[in-house]
Every structure is written in C-alpha cells, then in structure tokens.
Amino acid sequence: MNEPTPTGGPADRPSVTDPATLARHAEYWRRNVRYVAGLLAVWFLVSYGFGIVLVDVLDNFRIPGTNFPVGFWFAQQGSIYVFVVLIFVYVRLMNRLDREFDVEEGDDE
C-alpha cells in the first residue's frame, strides 16, 4: 500500500486529471453500472415477470411440501428473497471489483 506523506495522503497517488486515471475511473463506473443494471433486470424479471405476468402459468406448479402455487409464492415472498440474495451478490461483485481496481475499503491503521 502507499506510504502516507506528512499531510496524511499517499505519496504516489496519481493525479485525478491524468488520462490513465480518468480511463480507470470510467472503466470502474462502467462495470459498476453494468452490474447494477444486470441485477435490476434479474429482480424485475422475478418480481414483475414471475409475480405478475406469469403468475397464472406458474400457479400450475406447487412448492413441494407446502402445496402453495409457485406464482403465488413469487408474488408474496419470492421477489423479496431474490432481492436480498441480489444484495449479497452485488456486495461480492463490488468487493472483487474494488480489489481489481485497488480501491478496497479496509482498515487504514
């Protein structure tokens, strides 16, 4: 990691106006937005598609052991569970992206 200067900042921090730094920032945010868009598309498919549009088709199937229709389950519970799982997926993706671009949040003691 970069050693701090007497003012407390890293000694060899690149300038924010450097073209290479600007390109890295742009790539970081482009991938971040791609992750968010993909995860929101999955959530939209599950919550709107499975819970509203395809509910009648999915109601022909039952959740084993409960006899609940699958469409009803997605409308009432499934989209919430999928959303929570997507939060954990996003955290994992962003932690990996932060390590790749060396912008990890960590203990700076």
PyMOL commands that place a pseudoatom at each C-alpha (Angstrom):
pseudoatom trace, name=CA, resn=MET, resi=1, chain=A, elem=C, hetatm=0, pos=[0.000, 0.000, 0.000]
pseudoatom trace, name=CA, resn=ASN, resi=2, chain=A, elem=C, hetatm=0, pos=[1.120, 3.600, -0.459]
pseudoatom trace, name=CA, resn=GLU, resi=3, chain=A, elem=C, hetatm=0, pos=[3.011, 5.180, 2.434]
pseudoatom trace, name=CA, resn=PRO, resi=4, chain=A, elem=C, hetatm=0, pos=[1.389, 8.321, 3.826]
pseudoatom trace, name=CA, resn=THR, resi=5, chain=A, elem=C, hetatm=0, pos=[3.018, 11.702, 3.361]
pseudoatom trace, name=CA, resn=PRO, resi=6, chain=A, elem=C, hetatm=0, pos=[3.309, 14.202, 6.232]
pseudoatom trace, name=CA, resn=THR, resi=7, chain=A, elem=C, hetatm=0, pos=[-0.114, 15.546, 5.199]
pseudoatom trace, name=CA, resn=GLY, resi=8, chain=A, elem=C, hetatm=0, pos=[-1.622, 12.075, 5.579]
pseudoatom trace, name=CA, resn=GLY, resi=9, chain=A, elem=C, hetatm=0, pos=[-2.203, 11.179, 1.904]
pseudoatom trace, name=CA, resn=PRO, resi=10, chain=A, elem=C, hetatm=0, pos=[-0.435, 8.531, -0.171]
pseudoatom trace, name=CA, resn=ALA, resi=11, chain=A, elem=C, hetatm=0, pos=[2.928, 9.646, -1.556]
pseudoatom trace, name=CA, resn=ASP, resi=12, chain=A, elem=C, hetatm=0, pos=[2.413, 8.372, -5.085]
pseudoatom trace, name=CA, resn=ARG, resi=13, chain=A, elem=C, hetatm=0, pos=[-1.302, 8.956, -5.612]
pseudoatom trace, name=CA, resn=PRO, resi=14, chain=A, elem=C, hetatm=0, pos=[-1.915, 9.644, -9.316]
pseudoatom trace, name=CA, resn=SER, resi=15, chain=A, elem=C, hetatm=0, pos=[-3.432, 12.922, -10.388]
pseudoatom trace, name=CA, resn=VAL, resi=16, chain=A, elem=C, hetatm=0, pos=[-7.171, 12.840, -10.996]
pseudoatom trace, name=CA, resn=THR, resi=17, chain=A, elem=C, hetatm=0, pos=[-6.609, 14.689, -14.274]
pseudoatom trace, name=CA, resn=ASP, resi=18, chain=A, elem=C, hetatm=0, pos=[-4.193, 12.044, -15.570]
pseudoatom trace, name=CA, resn=PRO, resi=19, chain=A, elem=C, hetatm=0, pos=[-5.697, 10.363, -18.683]
pseudoatom trace, name=CA, resn=ALA, resi=20, chain=A, elem=C, hetatm=0, pos=[-4.847, 6.879, -17.405]
pseudoatom trace, name=CA, resn=THR, resi=21, chain=A, elem=C, hetatm=0, pos=[-6.566, 7.622, -14.084]
pseudoatom trace, name=CA, resn=LEU, resi=22, chain=A, elem=C, hetatm=0, pos=[-9.611, 9.018, -15.860]
pseudoatom trace, name=CA, resn=ALA, resi=23, chain=A, elem=C, hetatm=0, pos=[-9.794, 5.884, -18.029]
pseudoatom trace, name=CA, resn=ARG, resi=24, chain=A, elem=C, hetatm=0, pos=[-9.599, 3.637, -14.927]
pseudoatom trace, name=CA, resn=HIS, resi=25, chain=A, elem=C, hetatm=0, pos=[-12.339, 5.647, -13.209]
pseudoatom trace, name=CA, resn=ALA, resi=26, chain=A, elem=C, hetatm=0, pos=[-14.528, 5.440, -16.305]
pseudoatom trace, name=CA, resn=GLU, resi=27, chain=A, elem=C, hetatm=0, pos=[-13.999, 1.653, -16.599]
pseudoatom trace, name=CA, resn=TYR, resi=28, chain=A, elem=C, hetatm=0, pos=[-14.723, 1.157, -12.878]
pseudoatom trace, name=CA, resn=TRP, resi=29, chain=A, elem=C, hetatm=0, pos=[-18.037, 3.028, -13.091]
pseudoatom trace, name=CA, resn=ARG, resi=30, chain=A, elem=C, hetatm=0, pos=[-18.966, 1.430, -16.409]
pseudoatom trace, name=CA, resn=ARG, resi=31, chain=A, elem=C, hetatm=0, pos=[-18.625, -2.020, -14.831]
pseudoatom trace, name=CA, resn=ASN, resi=32, chain=A, elem=C, hetatm=0, pos=[-20.428, -0.895, -11.671]
pseudoatom trace, name=CA, resn=VAL, resi=33, chain=A, elem=C, hetatm=0, pos=[-23.386, 0.353, -13.728]
pseudoatom trace, name=CA, resn=ARG, resi=34, chain=A, elem=C, hetatm=0, pos=[-23.354, -2.885, -15.750]
pseudoatom trace, name=CA, resn=TYR, resi=35, chain=A, elem=C, hetatm=0, pos=[-23.571, -4.908, -12.520]
pseudoatom trace, name=CA, resn=VAL, resi=36, chain=A, elem=C, hetatm=0, pos=[-26.427, -2.773, -11.195]
pseudoatom trace, name=CA, resn=ALA, resi=37, chain=A, elem=C, hetatm=0, pos=[-28.329, -2.951, -14.495]
pseudoatom trace, name=CA, resn=GLY, resi=38, chain=A, elem=C, hetatm=0, pos=[-27.940, -6.730, -14.698]
pseudoatom trace, name=CA, resn=LEU, resi=39, chain=A, elem=C, hetatm=0, pos=[-29.036, -7.310, -11.120]
pseudoatom trace, name=CA, resn=LEU, resi=40, chain=A, elem=C, hetatm=0, pos=[-32.011, -4.978, -11.505]
pseudoatom trace, name=CA, resn=ALA, resi=41, chain=A, elem=C, hetatm=0, pos=[-33.006, -6.838, -14.675]
pseudoatom trace, name=CA, resn=VAL, resi=42, chain=A, elem=C, hetatm=0, pos=[-32.997, -10.118, -12.718]
pseudoatom trace, name=CA, resn=TRP, resi=43, chain=A, elem=C, hetatm=0, pos=[-35.061, -8.557, -9.951]
pseudoatom trace, name=CA, resn=PHE, resi=44, chain=A, elem=C, hetatm=0, pos=[-37.515, -7.080, -12.483]
pseudoatom trace, name=CA, resn=LEU, resi=45, chain=A, elem=C, hetatm=0, pos=[-37.900, -10.466, -14.166]
pseudoatom trace, name=CA, resn=VAL, resi=46, chain=A, elem=C, hetatm=0, pos=[-38.569, -12.198, -10.863]
pseudoatom trace, name=CA, resn=SER, resi=47, chain=A, elem=C, hetatm=0, pos=[-40.822, -9.579, -9.276]
pseudoatom trace, name=CA, resn=TYR, resi=48, chain=A, elem=C, hetatm=0, pos=[-42.783, -8.368, -12.305]
pseudoatom trace, name=CA, resn=GLY, resi=49, chain=A, elem=C, hetatm=0, pos=[-42.406, -11.297, -14.672]
pseudoatom trace, name=CA, resn=PHE, resi=50, chain=A, elem=C, hetatm=0, pos=[-42.863, -14.203, -12.266]
pseudoatom trace, name=CA, resn=GLY, resi=51, chain=A, elem=C, hetatm=0, pos=[-45.011, -12.400, -9.684]
pseudoatom trace, name=CA, resn=ILE, resi=52, chain=A, elem=C, hetatm=0, pos=[-47.439, -10.644, -12.047]
pseudoatom trace, name=CA, resn=VAL, resi=53, chain=A, elem=C, hetatm=0, pos=[-47.209, -11.569, -15.736]
pseudoatom trace, name=CA, resn=LEU, resi=54, chain=A, elem=C, hetatm=0, pos=[-46.520, -15.310, -15.445]
pseudoatom trace, name=CA, resn=VAL, resi=55, chain=A, elem=C, hetatm=0, pos=[-48.365, -15.908, -12.171]
pseudoatom trace, name=CA, resn=ASP, resi=56, chain=A, elem=C, hetatm=0, pos=[-51.167, -17.938, -13.793]
pseudoatom trace, name=CA, resn=VAL, resi=57, chain=A, elem=C, hetatm=0, pos=[-48.716, -20.188, -15.621]
pseudoatom trace, name=CA, resn=LEU, resi=58, chain=A, elem=C, hetatm=0, pos=[-46.587, -20.686, -12.504]
pseudoatom trace, name=CA, resn=ASP, resi=59, chain=A, elem=C, hetatm=0, pos=[-49.666, -21.413, -10.385]
pseudoatom trace, name=CA, resn=ASN, resi=60, chain=A, elem=C, hetatm=0, pos=[-49.940, -24.744, -12.215]
pseudoatom trace, name=CA, resn=PHE, resi=61, chain=A, elem=C, hetatm=0, pos=[-46.924, -25.876, -10.188]
pseudoatom trace, name=CA, resn=ARG, resi=62, chain=A, elem=C, hetatm=0, pos=[-46.793, -26.382, -6.433]
pseudoatom trace, name=CA, resn=ILE, resi=63, chain=A, elem=C, hetatm=0, pos=[-43.957, -25.917, -3.967]
pseudoatom trace, name=CA, resn=PRO, resi=64, chain=A, elem=C, hetatm=0, pos=[-43.188, -29.400, -2.615]
pseudoatom trace, name=CA, resn=GLY, resi=65, chain=A, elem=C, hetatm=0, pos=[-44.255, -29.940, 0.972]
pseudoatom trace, name=CA, resn=THR, resi=66, chain=A, elem=C, hetatm=0, pos=[-46.372, -26.786, 1.171]
pseudoatom trace, name=CA, resn=ASN, resi=67, chain=A, elem=C, hetatm=0, pos=[-48.923, -27.130, -1.652]
pseudoatom trace, name=CA, resn=PHE, resi=68, chain=A, elem=C, hetatm=0, pos=[-48.508, -23.376, -2.352]
pseudoatom trace, name=CA, resn=PRO, resi=69, chain=A, elem=C, hetatm=0, pos=[-48.757, -22.348, -6.005]
pseudoatom trace, name=CA, resn=VAL, resi=70, chain=A, elem=C, hetatm=0, pos=[-45.353, -21.159, -7.290]
pseudoatom trace, name=CA, resn=GLY, resi=71, chain=A, elem=C, hetatm=0, pos=[-46.841, -17.997, -8.830]
pseudoatom trace, name=CA, resn=PHE, resi=72, chain=A, elem=C, hetatm=0, pos=[-48.427, -17.032, -5.528]
pseudoatom trace, name=CA, resn=TRP, resi=73, chain=A, elem=C, hetatm=0, pos=[-45.132, -17.656, -3.742]
pseudoatom trace, name=CA, resn=PHE, resi=74, chain=A, elem=C, hetatm=0, pos=[-43.216, -15.407, -6.154]
pseudoatom trace, name=CA, resn=ALA, resi=75, chain=A, elem=C, hetatm=0, pos=[-45.824, -12.668, -5.808]
pseudoatom trace, name=CA, resn=GLN, resi=76, chain=A, elem=C, hetatm=0, pos=[-45.789, -12.792, -2.000]
pseudoatom trace, name=CA, resn=GLN, resi=77, chain=A, elem=C, hetatm=0, pos=[-42.289, -13.897, -0.992]
pseudoatom trace, name=CA, resn=GLY, resi=78, chain=A, elem=C, hetatm=0, pos=[-40.065, -14.832, -3.888]
pseudoatom trace, name=CA, resn=SER, resi=79, chain=A, elem=C, hetatm=0, pos=[-39.210, -11.391, -5.189]
pseudoatom trace, name=CA, resn=ILE, resi=80, chain=A, elem=C, hetatm=0, pos=[-38.221, -10.272, -1.681]
pseudoatom trace, name=CA, resn=TYR, resi=81, chain=A, elem=C, hetatm=0, pos=[-35.938, -13.294, -1.199]
pseudoatom trace, name=CA, resn=VAL, resi=82, chain=A, elem=C, hetatm=0, pos=[-34.404, -12.785, -4.614]
pseudoatom trace, name=CA, resn=PHE, resi=83, chain=A, elem=C, hetatm=0, pos=[-33.814, -9.100, -3.820]
pseudoatom trace, name=CA, resn=VAL, resi=84, chain=A, elem=C, hetatm=0, pos=[-31.958, -9.990, -0.606]
pseudoatom trace, name=CA, resn=VAL, resi=85, chain=A, elem=C, hetatm=0, pos=[-29.826, -12.554, -2.473]
pseudoatom trace, name=CA, resn=LEU, resi=86, chain=A, elem=C, hetatm=0, pos=[-29.070, -9.944, -5.152]
pseudoatom trace, name=CA, resn=ILE, resi=87, chain=A, elem=C, hetatm=0, pos=[-27.810, -7.563, -2.449]
pseudoatom trace, name=CA, resn=PHE, resi=88, chain=A, elem=C, hetatm=0, pos=[-25.267, -10.180, -1.358]
pseudoatom trace, name=CA, resn=VAL, resi=89, chain=A, elem=C, hetatm=0, pos=[-24.314, -10.850, -4.990]
pseudoatom trace, name=CA, resn=TYR, resi=90, chain=A, elem=C, hetatm=0, pos=[-23.772, -7.124, -5.537]
pseudoatom trace, name=CA, resn=VAL, resi=91, chain=A, elem=C, hetatm=0, pos=[-21.576, -6.862, -2.434]
pseudoatom trace, name=CA, resn=ARG, resi=92, chain=A, elem=C, hetatm=0, pos=[-19.452, -9.769, -3.628]
pseudoatom trace, name=CA, resn=LEU, resi=93, chain=A, elem=C, hetatm=0, pos=[-19.137, -8.354, -7.157]
pseudoatom trace, name=CA, resn=MET, resi=94, chain=A, elem=C, hetatm=0, pos=[-18.212, -4.903, -5.886]
pseudoatom trace, name=CA, resn=ASN, resi=95, chain=A, elem=C, hetatm=0, pos=[-15.650, -6.239, -3.407]
pseudoatom trace, name=CA, resn=ARG, resi=96, chain=A, elem=C, hetatm=0, pos=[-13.991, -8.118, -6.260]
pseudoatom trace, name=CA, resn=LEU, resi=97, chain=A, elem=C, hetatm=0, pos=[-14.132, -5.020, -8.492]
pseudoatom trace, name=CA, resn=ASP, resi=98, chain=A, elem=C, hetatm=0, pos=[-12.689, -2.851, -5.709]
pseudoatom trace, name=CA, resn=ARG, resi=99, chain=A, elem=C, hetatm=0, pos=[-9.766, -5.264, -5.276]
pseudoatom trace, name=CA, resn=GLU, resi=100, chain=A, elem=C, hetatm=0, pos=[-9.173, -5.323, -9.024]
pseudoatom trace, name=CA, resn=PHE, resi=101, chain=A, elem=C, hetatm=0, pos=[-9.054, -1.512, -9.211]
pseudoatom trace, name=CA, resn=ASP, resi=102, chain=A, elem=C, hetatm=0, pos=[-7.225, -1.162, -5.873]
pseudoatom trace, name=CA, resn=VAL, resi=103, chain=A, elem=C, hetatm=0, pos=[-9.955, 0.898, -4.218]
pseudoatom trace, name=CA, resn=GLU, resi=104, chain=A, elem=C, hetatm=0, pos=[-10.727, -1.503, -1.386]
pseudoatom trace, name=CA, resn=GLU, resi=105, chain=A, elem=C, hetatm=0, pos=[-12.296, -0.191, 1.753]
pseudoatom trace, name=CA, resn=GLY, resi=106, chain=A, elem=C, hetatm=0, pos=[-10.336, -1.504, 4.677]
pseudoatom trace, name=CA, resn=ASP, resi=107, chain=A, elem=C, hetatm=0, pos=[-8.555, -0.729, 7.892]
pseudoatom trace, name=CA, resn=ASP, resi=108, chain=A, elem=C, hetatm=0, pos=[-6.107, 2.094, 7.207]
pseudoatom trace, name=CA, resn=GLU, resi=109, chain=A, elem=C, hetatm=0, pos=[-4.488, 1.912, 10.640]
for i in range(1, 109): cmd.bond("trace and resi %d" % i, "trace and resi %d" % (i + 1))
show_as sticks, trace
zoom trace
